[in-house]
């Protein structure tokens, strides 16, 4: 370890004072430790599709891009209960939901990103949209300058048994398009006081097609390739799996979903309450009163489904005839990765330190996709800064939730591409400060403890260079 630290200190000395370090002071070492310069300014480095989706056929390339454009419109579509409210033409909202559009949560720095700087659920008084009667105080969960959050109950209040399912923040009760609906909000203040709530924030979708088309064998080889170094630093790591197929799952905070289709279908059901061909039932509480279920249901099963007809016609574009979840998955699949900025001397020095202290042992800088339906996504070396494995992070980050084989303190390595324009960090969005997020990685039983010790032993200039590198991604 001594040799490693000597090498670390040598690389640290190569940096120059970052222009935004030290609480706004230009140049000079940071005051009281490294400073996060905050969300990177300038143009958004994300939000476009791949420059060429098919480099062999102009007509296919045009078709792919047309599907992407149509899918993006579906992603931004606003849902109401039956699609009868002007400006809210999507069908199937509720009876319980967190948002009325995918783009409401995935919007920063562009459509498809993560939680915006200002919480639209608070800014727009979303709890009372279209006459909704959602009276429960959510101030302990949502704030104007805080992240959009999904809430889970750790245990079922009625039975005391482990729960972990999403507890939607809003219901359609009182809405002008839901006459007679009586599904009521959960008593969130009580559950918050009982320490029975766990929070998640939206994850960005940029580049996920490359992740989806990365073979399990590549992920296993990548993890195995760092085994000696990880063992030396006390880092484990394992993959979450689909129980039936034993294939690697890789999407979500605990890597609980295998495909973007599953990710989209589950989100459509959980976040907006839209039943679909993957999750075809309306979402109610496990012990919901049957009368409440009856008077809060307004559409048939599979509110979103494959379009056998297109209105009175039997043909349409591939996007027209496909379900929303097919479009939503396609949007994420065709969304290009976030682009890093041009590196400064400080950021280049920080990139070396990122590897020297051991960050790259979980946040893998490079992976390569396998053969994909779209040539532009086939055999591409990309830079997610994640191994997509799950790791023990200790009690400080534990959320009490089990998903697949992932236990309460196990989380998928968060991909760092696009971190420069991310406003909130960690699974619950507890901080906007990337330095605090780094320090939160340490704790009893955390696999990151040795890496954080290495980071903390860097000189101030070296620590700041590493932070500058992360904000360049």
C-alpha positions as a printed NumPy array, in Angstrom:
array([[  0.   ,   0.   ,   0.   ],
       [  2.9  ,   2.371,   0.69 ],
       [  4.024,   2.123,  -2.921],
       [  0.504,   2.838,  -4.107],
       [  0.289,   5.986,  -1.987],
       [  3.659,   7.234,  -3.248],
       [  2.374,   6.837,  -6.791],
       [ -0.863,   8.619,  -5.835],
       [  1.01 ,  11.578,  -4.38 ],
       [  3.192,  11.834,  -7.48 ],
       [  0.176,  12.014,  -9.788],
       [ -1.588,  14.477,  -7.476],
       [  1.226,  16.977,  -7.833],
       [  0.675,  17.232, -11.597],
       [ -2.561,  19.19 , -11.336],
       [ -3.1  ,  22.923, -11.482],
       [ -5.502,  24.858,  -9.269],
       [ -9.044,  24.338, -10.591],
       [-10.783,  27.558, -11.577],
       [-13.923,  26.856,  -9.552],
       [-12.329,  25.385,  -6.428],
       [-12.439,  26.849,  -2.958],
       [-16.002,  28.154,  -2.619],
       [-15.715,  30.364,  -5.663],
       [-12.148,  31.552,  -5.109],
       [-10.283,  31.356,  -8.446],
       [ -7.153,  29.266,  -8.166],
       [ -5.37 ,  28.185,  -5.019],
       [ -5.952,  25.055,  -2.957],
       [ -9.511,  24.472,  -1.743],
       [-10.506,  25.774,   1.668],
       [-11.336,  23.115,   4.278],
       [-10.926,  20.238,   1.865],
       [-12.064,  19.698,  -1.701],
       [-15.016,  21.658,  -3.031],
       [-17.605,  20.459,  -5.51 ],
       [-17.847,  23.16 ,  -8.193],
       [-21.45 ,  22.105,  -8.735],
       [-23.452,  21.286, -11.811],
       [-21.402,  22.033, -14.9  ],
       [-22.598,  24.997, -16.914],
       [-22.733,  25.381, -20.651],
       [-24.629,  23.351, -23.208],
       [-26.112,  20.041, -22.2  ],
       [-23.798,  17.226, -23.177],
       [-26.654,  14.785, -23.675],
       [-30.075,  14.314, -25.202],
       [-29.419,  13.208, -28.767],
       [-29.663,   9.931, -30.57 ],
       [-26.634,   8.283, -32.156],
       [-25.281,  10.16 , -35.203],
       [-25.797,   7.096, -37.394],
       [-28.217,   4.369, -36.354],
       [-27.586,   2.332, -39.488],
       [-24.502,   3.059, -41.537],
       [-25.412,   0.723, -44.397],
       [-28.856,   1.874, -45.525],
       [-30.114,   5.444, -45.759],
       [-33.745,   4.304, -45.689],
       [-33.25 ,   2.224, -42.548],
       [-31.335,   5.071, -40.936],
       [-34.276,   7.364, -41.661],
       [-36.722,   4.819, -40.256],
       [-34.738,   4.424, -37.037],
       [-34.531,   8.173, -36.513],
       [-38.242,   8.606, -37.218],
       [-39.049,   5.951, -34.619],
       [-36.748,   7.677, -32.128],
       [-38.466,  11.038, -32.716],
       [-41.912,   9.483, -32.254],
       [-40.784,   7.57 , -29.16 ],
       [-39.473,  10.79 , -27.632],
       [-42.935,  12.322, -28.062],
       [-44.466,   9.348, -26.211],
       [-41.864,   9.795, -23.469],
       [-43.057,  13.389, -22.992],
       [-46.765,  12.601, -23.259],
       [-48.823,  13.704, -20.254],
       [-51.346,  11.186, -18.936],
       [-54.741,  11.718, -17.405],
       [-57.201,   9.072, -16.264],
       [-58.989,   8.586, -19.577],
       [-57.209,  11.013, -21.894],
       [-60.036,  13.551, -21.836],
       [-58.249,  16.57 , -20.33 ],
       [-56.707,  19.052, -22.81 ],
       [-52.932,  18.778, -22.759],
       [-53.143,  15.45 , -20.9  ],
       [-54.046,  13.133, -23.75 ],
       [-52.367,   9.956, -22.496],
       [-54.648,   7.314, -20.995],
       [-54.379,   5.382, -17.735],
       [-53.147,   7.649, -14.936],
       [-53.553,   6.159, -11.478],
       [-55.316,   5.139,  -9.34 ],
       [-51.993,   5.605,  -7.519],
       [-49.061,   7.366,  -9.155],
       [-45.948,   9.503,  -8.705],
       [-45.991,  11.53 , -11.926],
       [-48.045,  11.985, -15.079],
       [-45.216,  11.848, -17.624],
       [-41.899,  10.026, -17.97 ],
       [-40.23 ,  13.327, -18.806],
       [-41.465,  14.887, -15.569],
       [-38.84 ,  12.91 , -13.628],
       [-36.288,  12.287, -16.388],
       [-35.701,  15.84 , -17.559],
       [-32.284,  17.204, -16.586],
       [-30.158,  18.36 , -18.307],
       [-32.383,  17.215, -21.199],
       [-35.302,  14.866, -21.748],
       [-34.131,  11.415, -20.663],
       [-31.929,  12.703, -17.86 ],
       [-32.468,  12.718, -14.116],
       [-34.234,  14.878, -11.532],
       [-34.29 ,  18.61 , -12.4  ],
       [-32.846,  21.348, -10.199],
       [-36.318,  22.543,  -9.154],
       [-38.826,  19.882,  -8.164],
       [-41.839,  20.195, -10.519],
       [-44.076,  18.222,  -8.153],
       [-43.685,  20.983,  -5.574],
       [-43.429,  23.965,  -7.915],
       [-46.683,  23.117,  -9.714],
       [-48.703,  22.027,  -6.66 ],
       [-48.979,  18.693,  -8.42 ],
       [-50.878,  17.149,  -5.496],
       [-53.948,  19.184,  -6.494],
       [-53.663,  19.042, -10.288],
       [-57.058,  18.83 , -12.011],
       [-58.862,  19.013,  -8.666],
       [-57.02 ,  16.112,  -7.023],
       [-57.453,  15.824,  -3.265],
       [-54.059,  14.753,  -1.934],
       [-53.952,  16.426,   1.479],
       [-51.107,  14.536,   3.154],
       [-48.048,  16.629,   4.021],
       [-45.086,  15.507,   1.89 ],
       [-42.618,  18.095,   3.189],
       [-40.445,  15.38 ,   4.731],
       [-40.139,  13.72 ,   1.33 ],
       [-40.237,  16.441,  -1.322],
       [-38.875,  19.992,  -1.321],
       [-38.748,  22.721,  -3.946],
       [-34.981,  22.477,  -4.447],
       [-34.739,  18.786,  -3.671],
       [-34.982,  15.773,  -5.97 ],
       [-38.049,  13.992,  -7.221],
       [-38.319,  10.896,  -5.063],
       [-39.956,   7.52 ,  -5.284],
       [-40.985,   6.151,  -1.882],
       [-40.96 ,   2.565,  -0.656],
       [-42.289,   1.19 ,   2.615],
       [-39.722,  -1.045,   4.289],
       [-42.407,  -3.074,   6.082],
       [-46.137,  -3.346,   5.527],
       [-47.745,  -1.265,   8.315],
       [-50.725,  -3.633,   8.436],
       [-48.75 ,  -6.858,   8.869],
       [-45.254,  -5.847,   9.958],
       [-43.851,  -8.073,   7.212],
       [-41.095,  -6.924,   4.862],
       [-42.581,  -4.909,   2.016],
       [-40.229,  -2.926,  -0.234],
       [-42.857,  -2.076,  -2.862],
       [-43.356,   1.444,  -4.163],
       [-45.789,   3.544,  -2.136],
       [-47.111,   6.066,  -4.649],
       [-47.298,   9.658,  -3.458],
       [-50.583,  10.64 ,  -5.124],
       [-53.996,   9.267,  -5.977],
       [-56.694,  10.289,  -8.466],
       [-59.216,  10.996,  -5.708],
       [-60.949,  14.32 ,  -6.378],
       [-59.708,  14.719,  -9.956],
       [-62.214,  16.083, -12.426],
       [-61.725,  13.011, -14.624],
       [-62.122,  10.507, -11.771],
       [-65.602,  11.096, -10.305],
       [-66.257,   8.989,  -7.238],
       [-62.693,   7.719,  -6.829],
       [-61.906,   7.107,  -3.159],
       [-58.38 ,   5.64 ,  -3.169],
       [-56.628,   7.669,  -0.455],
       [-53.027,   8.608,   0.174],
       [-50.908,   6.591,   2.555],
       [-50.208,   8.326,   5.862],
       [-46.694,   9.317,   4.867],
       [-45.95 ,  11.533,   7.923],
       [-46.712,   8.582,  10.226],
       [-44.556,   6.183,   8.236],
       [-41.781,   8.785,   8.077],
       [-41.919,   9.191,  11.865],
       [-41.747,   5.399,  12.18 ],
       [-38.601,   5.325,   9.98 ],
       [-40.459,   3.05 ,   7.58 ],
       [-39.804,   4.896,   4.322],
       [-36.972,   4.46 ,   1.855],
       [-36.316,   6.858,  -1.023],
       [-35.057,   6.495,  -4.59 ],
       [-34.394,   9.184,  -7.195],
       [-34.659,   8.888, -11.001],
       [-31.673,   7.528, -12.887],
       [-30.631,   9.021, -16.268],
       [-31.323,   7.001, -19.407],
       [-28.434,   8.234, -21.547],
       [-26.52 ,   5.431, -23.25 ],
       [-28.603,   2.581, -21.853],
       [-28.888,   0.86 , -25.232],
       [-25.17 ,   0.115, -25.044],
       [-25.642,  -1.284, -21.536],
       [-28.553,  -3.463, -22.657],
       [-26.533,  -4.877, -25.537],
       [-23.461,  -5.695, -23.454],
       [-23.159,  -9.46 , -23.141],
       [-23.225, -11.138, -19.738],
       [-19.866, -12.686, -20.642],
       [-18.355,  -9.213, -21.046],
       [-19.662,  -8.1  , -17.646],
       [-18.372, -11.262, -15.966],
       [-14.967, -10.951, -17.635],
       [-14.715,  -7.303, -16.648],
       [-15.469,  -8.123, -13.001],
       [-13.113, -11.102, -12.978],
       [-10.344,  -9.001, -14.505],
       [-10.101,  -6.809, -11.416],
       [-10.507,  -9.594,  -8.827],
       [ -6.933,  -9.496,  -7.433],
       [ -6.944,  -5.715,  -7.029],
       [-10.43 ,  -5.724,  -5.526],
       [ -9.505,  -8.442,  -3.049],
       [ -6.467,  -6.446,  -1.937],
       [ -8.738,  -3.497,  -1.09 ],
       [-11.541,  -5.539,   0.479],
       [-13.916,  -5.044,  -2.457],
       [-16.338,  -7.818,  -3.334],
       [-19.012,  -7.433,  -5.966],
       [-21.527,  -9.787,  -7.525],
       [-24.264,  -9.581, -10.123],
       [-27.976,  -9.555,  -9.549],
       [-29.758, -12.174, -11.655],
       [-33.093, -13.034, -13.168],
       [-34.282, -15.998, -11.129],
       [-35.604, -17.962, -14.094],
       [-32.959, -17.393, -16.74 ],
       [-29.917, -16.758, -14.521],
       [-29.001, -13.873, -16.791],
       [-27.559, -10.659, -15.388],
       [-29.963,  -7.871, -14.481],
       [-28.45 ,  -4.396, -14.782],
       [-31.002,  -1.554, -14.635],
       [-32.221,   0.221, -11.503],
       [-30.559,   1.146,  -8.222],
       [-30.156,  -2.496,  -7.229],
       [-29.768,  -3.779, -10.806],
       [-33.192,  -5.371, -10.484],
       [-34.316,  -5.198, -14.133],
       [-32.74 ,  -7.049, -17.031],
       [-34.076,  -5.188, -20.065],
       [-35.209,  -1.701, -20.977],
       [-38.601,  -3.143, -21.863],
       [-39.   ,  -4.499, -18.33 ],
       [-37.655,  -1.236, -16.921],
       [-40.187,   0.768, -18.966],
       [-43.15 ,  -1.513, -18.284],
       [-42.546,  -1.555, -14.548],
       [-42.03 ,   2.207, -14.401],
       [-45.211,   2.836, -16.396],
       [-47.169,   0.76 , -13.884],
       [-45.417,   1.961, -10.733],
       [-44.775,   5.634, -11.47 ],
       [-47.847,   6.562, -13.534],
       [-50.25 ,   3.771, -12.693],
       [-50.697,   2.781, -16.34 ],
       [-51.413,  -0.937, -16.717],
       [-49.685,  -2.508, -19.709],
       [-48.816,  -5.783, -21.381],
       [-46.103,  -6.545, -18.845],
       [-47.967,  -5.34 , -15.741],
       [-51.631,  -5.641, -16.656],
       [-53.322,  -4.943, -13.299],
       [-54.15 ,  -1.6  , -11.718],
       [-51.988,  -0.912,  -8.666],
       [-53.746,  -0.839,  -5.313],
       [-52.595,  -1.553,  -1.777],
       [-52.349,  -5.264,  -0.976],
       [-55.301,  -5.079,   1.433],
       [-57.245,  -2.397,  -0.45 ],
       [-60.997,  -2.368,   0.173],
       [-62.785,  -3.921,  -2.854],
       [-65.221,  -1.007,  -2.946],
       [-62.342,   1.454,  -3.205],
       [-60.832,  -0.638,  -5.994],
       [-64.119,  -0.689,  -7.904],
       [-64.84 ,   3.037,  -7.692],
       [-61.225,   4.008,  -8.485],
       [-60.96 ,   1.953, -11.683],
       [-62.008,   3.706, -14.89 ],
       [-60.397,   1.778, -17.745],
       [-60.08 ,  -1.879, -18.652],
       [-56.962,  -3.988, -18.192],
       [-53.869,  -3.144, -20.256],
       [-54.502,   0.549, -20.627],
       [-51.37 ,   0.58 , -22.761],
       [-51.219,  -2.154, -25.37 ],
       [-50.203,  -3.047, -28.889],
       [-52.407,  -1.187, -31.354],
       [-54.131,  -3.772, -33.527],
       [-55.85 ,  -0.869, -35.257],
       [-54.822,   2.745, -35.556],
       [-58.112,   4.456, -34.824],
       [-60.324,   3.403, -37.728],
       [-57.32 ,   2.362, -39.794],
       [-55.41 ,  -0.896, -39.594],
       [-52.013,   0.516, -40.5  ],
       [-49.654,   3.186, -39.244],
       [-45.985,   3.76 , -38.567],
       [-44.141,   1.212, -36.452],
       [-44.302,   3.662, -33.562],
       [-48.05 ,   4.231, -34.066],
       [-48.815,   0.518, -33.926],
       [-46.519,  -0.215, -30.985],
       [-47.493,   0.166, -27.355],
       [-46.214,   3.001, -25.213],
       [-43.781,   0.717, -23.383],
       [-42.232,  -0.386, -26.689],
       [-41.765,   3.286, -27.558],
       [-40.417,   4.148, -24.106],
       [-37.897,   1.309, -24.201],
       [-36.853,   2.306, -27.724],
       [-36.307,   5.905, -26.648],
       [-33.912,   4.817, -23.905],
       [-32.257,   2.303, -26.217],
       [-31.543,   4.921, -28.908],
       [-30.505,   7.723, -26.533],
       [-26.786,   8.384, -26.869],
       [-24.437,   8.591, -23.849],
       [-23.693,  11.888, -22.163],
       [-20.543,  13.475, -23.566],
       [-17.722,  14.611, -21.256],
       [-16.157,  18.04 , -21.577],
       [-12.713,  18.76 , -22.967],
       [-10.27 ,  17.871, -20.211],
       [ -8.176,  20.483, -18.451],
       [ -4.794,  19.719, -16.903],
       [ -6.501,  19.423, -13.52 ],
       [ -9.119,  17.015, -14.851],
       [ -6.494,  14.868, -16.571],
       [ -4.564,  14.627, -13.308],
       [ -7.819,  13.743, -11.558],
       [ -8.5  ,  10.955, -14.046],
       [ -5.168,   9.34 , -13.13 ],
       [ -5.995,   9.63 ,  -9.447],
       [ -9.412,   8.073, -10.063],
       [ -7.575,   4.899, -11.045],
       [ -4.766,   5.223,  -8.511],
       [ -7.005,   5.359,  -5.45 ],
       [ -9.101,   2.432,  -6.705],
       [-12.336,   4.052,  -7.88 ],
       [-12.074,   2.263, -11.23 ],
       [-12.327,  -1.148,  -9.563],
       [-16.092,  -0.646,  -9.31 ],
       [-16.634,   2.326, -11.617],
       [-15.204,   0.558, -14.681],
       [-14.155,   3.218, -17.231],
       [-14.77 ,   1.072, -20.322],
       [-16.969,  -1.771, -21.524],
       [-17.746,  -3.046, -25.011],
       [-21.187,  -3.867, -26.367],
       [-21.9  ,  -7.025, -28.342],
       [-23.843,  -7.437, -31.59 ],
       [-26.948,  -5.232, -31.449],
       [-30.004,  -4.707, -33.689],
       [-28.644,  -1.261, -34.536],
       [-25.163,  -1.225, -36.124],
       [-24.266,   1.986, -34.297],
       [-24.627,   0.116, -30.976],
       [-22.714,  -3.015, -32.035],
       [-19.191,  -3.685, -30.757],
       [-18.871,  -0.18 , -29.321],
       [-16.385,   0.582, -26.56 ],
       [-18.166,   2.976, -24.234],
       [-17.407,   4.632, -20.906],
       [-20.127,   4.162, -18.273],
       [-17.852,   4.175, -15.193],
       [-19.75 ,   1.216, -13.757],
       [-19.286,  -2.546, -13.535],
       [-23.089,  -2.973, -13.157],
       [-22.434,  -5.302, -10.237],
       [-23.881,  -4.864,  -6.773],
       [-21.679,  -4.033,  -3.779],
       [-22.143,  -3.801,  -0.014],
       [-22.111,  -0.14 ,   1.015],
       [-22.647,  -0.449,   4.771],
       [-25.44 ,   0.693,   7.098],
       [-25.076,   4.389,   6.295],
       [-26.459,   3.832,   2.813],
       [-28.606,   0.757,   3.512],
       [-32.242,   1.264,   2.536],
       [-33.882,  -1.802,   4.106],
       [-35.019,  -3.095,   0.699],
       [-34.384,  -6.502,  -0.875],
       [-34.561,  -6.851,  -4.671],
       [-33.496, -10.098,  -6.292],
       [-30.374, -11.203,  -4.449],
       [-29.488,  -7.6  ,  -3.56 ],
       [-29.774,  -7.033,   0.177],
       [-30.514,  -3.838,   2.125],
       [-27.005,  -2.379,   1.815],
       [-26.231,  -3.633,  -1.701],
       [-26.442,  -1.267,  -4.653],
       [-25.457,  -1.384,  -8.289],
       [-22.352,   0.689,  -8.969],
       [-23.858,   3.992, -10.073],
       [-22.677,   4.856, -13.616],
       [-20.777,   8.143, -13.516],
       [-21.084,   9.166, -17.17 ],
       [-22.979,  12.441, -17.166],
       [-22.099,  13.162, -13.509],
       [-20.95 ,  16.663, -14.437],
       [-24.541,  17.729, -15.079],
       [-26.213,  15.722, -12.346],
       [-27.826,  17.699,  -9.542],
       [-28.372,  14.993,  -6.908],
       [-26.311,  12.027,  -5.759],
       [-26.738,   8.668,  -4.036],
       [-29.833,   6.492,  -4.332],
       [-31.99 ,   8.786,  -2.208],
       [-30.643,  12.105,  -3.492],
       [-29.53 ,  13.114,  -0.01 ],
       [-26.82 ,  15.435,  -1.299],
       [-25.999,  17.756,  -4.18 ],
       [-22.322,  17.675,  -3.211],
       [-20.213,  15.04 ,  -4.927],
       [-17.621,  15.27 ,  -2.133],
       [-20.273,  14.322,   0.429],
       [-21.396,  11.501,  -1.847],
       [-17.845,  10.139,  -1.901],
       [-17.514,  10.287,   1.883],
       [-20.89 ,   8.556,   2.294],
       [-19.329,   5.466,   0.684],
       [-17.469,   4.629,   3.895],
       [-18.932,   2.805,   6.867],
       [-18.918,  -0.502,   8.703],
       [-18.968,  -3.279,   6.127],
       [-18.671,  -0.992,   3.103],
       [-16.588,  -2.391,   0.275],
       [-15.397,   1.144,  -0.513],
       [-13.626,   1.845,   2.785],
       [-10.059,   1.335,   1.56 ],
       [-10.688,   3.425,  -1.551],
       [-12.113,   6.276,   0.523],
       [ -9.098,   6.094,   2.821],
       [ -6.863,   6.411,  -0.247],
       [ -8.849,   9.438,  -1.396],
       [ -8.652,  11.063,   2.042],
       [ -4.863,  10.61 ,   2.103],
       [ -4.427,  12.592,  -1.095],
       [ -3.165,  16.169,  -0.679],
       [ -5.885,  18.824,  -1.055],
       [ -4.809,  19.616,  -4.609],
       [ -5.091,  15.945,  -5.583],
       [ -8.537,  15.576,  -4.023],
       [ -9.729,  18.652,  -5.891],
       [ -8.34 ,  17.355,  -9.173],
       [-10.299,  14.134,  -8.761],
       [-13.505,  16.082,  -8.057],
       [-12.874,  18.234, -11.121],
       [-12.465,  15.074, -13.187],
       [-15.806,  13.693, -11.99 ],
       [-17.537,  16.953, -12.875],
       [-16.035,  16.77 , -16.35 ],
       [-17.842,  13.507, -17.136]])
